[in-house]
Amino acid sequence: GKWCQASIDEAIGSALTRSASGSVPRLRRRHLSPQLKRLLTMGMYSAHLHRWLEHFDAAQMRILWLEHFKSEPFECMDAVQRFLGLPPHDYRASATRNEK
């Protein structure tokens, strides 16, 4: 599927490993795609993901890429609603576009 619809497990699955004790997931950066590695490093998301993964299961997180949200906002909002188990909402009916 498209990456805005992918769970964090799907987006970073090949790079996600468990610590020696098996309790704390860690990212193996060399297993990340170049795009994902660049985005995680530039925004320091990796440091936050490590911390969040200590408290939340990876299946409870969803990565939403700004580039995809900008190009397909309604599709991404639908994906977020489905992920959260929310009823559908027609954002097209109430959306406005900033000209800048």
QUIPECOR-V602379 format. One record per backbone hydrogen bond with DSSP energy under -0.5 kcal/mol. NH is the residue of the N-H (numbers start at 1). CO is the residue of the C=O. Records with the same first field share a line. If there is no record, write none. Layout:
NH->CO  CO
//
This chain:
5->2
6->3
8->58  61
11->7
12->8
13->9
15->12
16->12  13
17->26
19->24
22->19
25->23
26->17
28->15
29->27
31->28
32->29
37->33
38->34
39->35
40->36
41->37
42->38
43->39
44->41
45->40
46->40
48->44
49->45
50->46
51->47
52->48
53->49
54->50  51
55->52
56->52
60->57
61->58
63->6
64->62
65->63
69->65
70->66
71->67
72->68
76->72
77->73
78->74
79->75
80->76
81->77
82->78
83->79
84->80
85->81  82
86->81
91->89
93->90
94->90  91
95->91
//
